[in-house]
Amino acid sequence: MTLRATSEGTTITPAANDHLADHPHLGIQDQQEVLTAEEVGKILRLHPVTVRLKAASGEIPGRQLGNRWRFSRTRINEWLMAA
């Protein structure tokens, strides 16, 4: 797996021999961008704390990993389009 940090988030690319690359429940078959609450806040023009609170209540799609929230750029875009 290759991680590449950019100004717009972290890009995760599974390696050819990555045993998780074809896992049906992980959603990493294709390249996926993972965003922080700060990055989602910039997109939505919300404070990161507001993003975290809305994610915790289920209003914004995201995952909590320990005490950190991570967001899929694809899921955020889909959520915006459905709103």
C-alpha positions as CSV (number, residue, x, y, z in Angstrom):
1,M,0.0,0.0,0.0
2,T,1.3,3.4,-0.9
3,L,0.3,6.6,1.1
4,R,0.9,10.0,-0.6
5,A,0.1,13.2,1.3
6,T,-1.2,16.1,-0.8
7,S,-2.6,19.5,0.0
8,E,-6.1,18.0,-0.6
9,G,-5.7,14.9,1.6
10,T,-4.0,11.5,1.7
11,T,-4.1,9.2,-1.2
12,I,-4.1,5.5,-0.6
13,T,-3.1,3.2,-3.4
14,P,-3.1,-0.6,-2.8
15,A,0.1,-2.3,-3.9
16,A,-0.2,-5.1,-6.5
17,N,0.6,-7.7,-3.9
18,D,-1.5,-6.2,-1.2
19,H,-3.7,-9.0,0.2
20,L,-6.4,-6.4,1.1
21,A,-6.6,-4.8,-2.3
22,D,-9.6,-7.0,-3.4
23,H,-11.3,-7.2,0.0
24,P,-15.0,-6.4,-0.8
25,H,-15.7,-4.6,2.5
26,L,-12.8,-2.3,2.7
27,G,-13.5,-0.2,-0.3
28,I,-9.9,0.1,-1.4
29,Q,-10.1,-1.6,-4.8
30,D,-9.5,1.8,-6.4
31,Q,-7.6,4.8,-5.4
32,Q,-9.3,6.5,-2.5
33,E,-8.7,9.8,-0.8
34,V,-9.0,10.0,3.0
35,L,-9.6,13.4,4.5
36,T,-9.3,14.8,8.0
37,A,-11.9,16.9,9.8
38,E,-9.9,20.0,9.0
39,E,-9.9,19.2,5.3
40,V,-13.6,18.5,5.2
41,G,-14.1,21.7,7.1
42,K,-12.4,23.6,4.4
43,I,-14.6,22.0,1.7
44,L,-17.8,22.6,3.7
45,R,-16.7,25.9,5.2
46,L,-17.3,24.6,8.7
47,H,-15.1,24.6,11.7
48,P,-13.4,21.2,12.3
49,V,-15.1,20.8,15.6
50,T,-18.5,21.3,13.9
51,V,-17.4,18.6,11.3
52,R,-16.6,16.2,14.1
53,L,-19.8,16.8,15.9
54,K,-21.9,16.4,12.8
55,A,-20.0,13.2,12.0
56,A,-20.5,11.8,15.5
57,S,-24.3,12.5,15.2
58,G,-24.3,10.7,11.7
59,E,-25.1,13.9,9.8
60,I,-21.9,13.8,7.9
61,P,-20.5,10.4,6.6
62,G,-17.2,9.5,8.4
63,R,-15.4,7.0,10.5
64,Q,-13.9,7.5,13.9
65,L,-10.5,5.8,14.3
66,G,-9.6,6.1,18.0
67,N,-10.0,9.7,18.8
68,R,-9.6,10.9,15.1
69,W,-12.2,11.2,12.4
70,R,-11.5,10.3,8.8
71,F,-13.7,11.0,5.8
72,S,-13.8,9.6,2.3
73,R,-13.7,12.3,-0.4
74,T,-16.0,10.2,-2.5
75,R,-18.6,9.7,0.3
76,I,-18.5,13.5,1.1
77,N,-19.1,14.3,-2.6
78,E,-21.9,11.8,-2.8
79,W,-23.4,13.2,0.4
80,L,-23.2,16.8,-1.0
81,M,-24.9,15.7,-4.2
82,A,-27.7,14.0,-2.3
83,A,-28.4,17.1,-0.1
